[in-house]
Amino acid sequence: MYKIIGREKLGKNRYGRYIVEYSIPWPEKARHVYLASPYTSYFPGRIKLTKEKDRAKTVIKLYEGIYPYYYIVDSRKPLLDSENPYKVVVRLFPDKQYEFTASLSIIGLSEYSEAVREKTLRPDLIIHNEDDPAFIHKYMGYTIVRIYVPREVLEKVCLATIVDGQEEILCSGKLFSNNYIDYYQFILDKEYTSLNYYFILYTRNRQYYFGKNGLGDKTPIIKNNIPGIEEPQWFIGTIYYQIFPDSFSRSSKEFTVEEYMSTRERKVLGGDLRGILNRLDYIEELGVEALYLTPIYRASSYHRYDVIDHKTIDRVLGNTNEFIELVRKAHEREIKIILDLVVHHSSPCSKEFRTAIKKGTRSSYWRWYLFLVDNISSLDERVYKGINKYLKNECREIPSELVGQEPFYESYFGLWQMPKYNHYNAEVINFFKNIMKYWFVLEVDGFRVDVGLGVPDQFNKELYSFSRKHNKLYMLEIIHGLQYYRLGEIADTAMNYYFRNNIVKLVLTKEIELEKFIEEIYQLYYRLPIYIANSLYTLLSSHDTARIKTVVKNYSSEKVGDVLKLLYTILFIIYGSPAIYYGDEIGLEGGDDPECRKPMIWNEEFWDKTLLTYIKELISLRKKYRVLRYGFTKLAIVADKVLSIKRFFGEEEVVGLFNIGLDQIKILYEYKNYKVLLKEKTRVYGDKIVFEPYGFIVFSKQ
């Protein structure tokens, strides 16, 4: 069951998040119970329930919203909430058919619905939480302040700031709305370290103050040590290129077209570090600024996410000297190197797990993992024989003794190949700090943290703090619900699958209209500080998704080239740090894993050179215009079907107009004093802009 047990108290009559308790009867024989929901990316590990008498319980703080949820026992068995009759079907990826049923929790929305219906300004539904950086932060010469209220209750909102005894008032229109709420944002053109302020709220007939103690109070809210950045960090707005090392380039004999055309088997193809080194000229010419390499460490599998030793480079890939050379030569080209850090699990063949199996509870490594038995001696004889056979075989193939059996330890998706670490163990935390330090000495520029979504916040916070001391990037893999993770406190940034899912829903599967797309993209933007939003690793494809060209062909086979150009242009214009998955720039295709991991084609006769040239143009544009890297974002609808994306920063402004629909559209030409940067399937004449289906145009303010 779930129940709201209170609210955060921010002032005498001012409130923040809802305090929500989730609980179920403790499942029989369970060792651990986890909560899975959008705020855990539907994955076990971030929130573990505690046992109180005969129940499993946790208490968390949430803003209003709809939160599907379920429980997971020992990282593998999902349980719906038997005490909650309300259920919902969840579909996580628009281009996949996979669905599941979850219990349903609805937090605070009935109150907002009532306020909207009755047009009442309820004090408890006016939200400004100065302890949440999303609501007040500084950003490169600006200070951003946000507040939200029930929808269509107010005419306008103003912000009163008090500096050196002088009061200034700035009024703002709505940034956006959803069914329940109007969201306001104020951009102050001065960067404050501390600020005293209050809000002035206007209904049609009356003016209200909203200060420290809520509605009707003019006492200033005092915010000291305003979080944020004064100077840009390299990863804000940067351009990434993701490489799956086994499939990118072979130094001995390059991949052939025939290999690409074949079904991708889950085996080593032989891509290596020397192959990447040999292709640095290509990467530099493409114009990207950071290489993200999936694991390069010693492992049993071709994908290498079952890491045996984080400090040893897989021998198929090469050696440490070649890696040092790769880093040096990439840095000479001003290209950063980001590695995968696999913190969630290890290979059973790691030294630590092997020792735990050999010595049982006599080894401290036993407590590094989450075993579901009291000791090795309690294992069934057949299972004991099977696990030792598996280890002896370097974890290459699951022996018959273990086939059809569940692991006697918690693991990634219940797989024998990936036992899960105990992230509450201080020795495990120090173990990963030591790994990070090793690679920092070799001058890597940071880490993308695999399954970073599925570990406790405190674990990420410790590693993030260590990373910051070395001035390196710490980026989380988050598949869903990244707005619920305290980025800036537990990591620098995260992967933005949220954008991919929503742009696919808008342009390809047609599941959402333009208004809903804007609401969703703004919803994420609003829940993050600007410096986090602009640093999100924003993608159309990755090693875990079907390639974008394949997805486009599945839903829009007649206009593949037009749709790809539109999608990539939106990717490079909207907030975030655009990422290209190796080969997407030349039109590689591939379905879900492992087909998306096919080898790169180096025979240029098979390249989509029109797409490659266009992506290079987008990269050049992104690097030329500072506003695309650092700017604020404004989204709007023009003439029902045209998406407007405006980026602005200081005197700079870039505007993109995109026809999302299948019909020709004419709109008024309002940008005659602007310079045209890009134009596809679009004509400008007289006072009109004519868009063909999937046509677009991008302007810059002169």
Secondary structure, DSSP 4 states (H G I P E B T S, - for coil): -EEEEEEEEEETBEEEEEEEEEEEEPPTT-S-EEEESGGGTT-TTSSBPEEETTEEEEEEEE-SEEEEEEEEETTTEEE--TT---EEEE---TTS---EEEEEEEESHHHHHHHHHHT---GGG-B--TTSTTTEEEETTEEEEEEEEETTS-SEEEEEEEETTEEEEEEE-EEEE-SSEEEEEEEESS--SSEEEEEEEE-SS-EEEEETTEET--PPEEE-S--EESS--TTTT--EEEE-HHHH--SSSPPPHHHHHS---SS-----HHHHHHTHHHHHHHT--EEEEPP-EEESSSS--SEEEEEEE-TTT--HHHHHHHHHHHHHTT-EEEEEEE-SB--TTSHHHHHHHHHGGGSGGGGGB-BSSS-GGGS-HHHHHHHHHHHHTTT-S--TTTTTPPPSB-BGGG-TT-BBB-TT-HHHHHHHHHHHHHHHHTT--EEEEETGGGS-HHHHHHHHHHHHHTT-EEEE--SS-GGGS-TTTS-SEEEEHHHHHHHHHHHTS--S-HHHHHHHHHHHHHTS-HHHHTT-EEES--TTS--HHHHHHHH-GGGHHHHHHHHHHHHHHSSSEEEEETTGGGT----STTGGGPPPP--GGGS-HHHHHHHHHHHHHHHH-HHHHH-EEEEEEETTTEEEEEEEETTEEEEEEEE-SSS-EEEE---TTEEEEEEEEEEEETTEEEEEEEEEEEEEE-
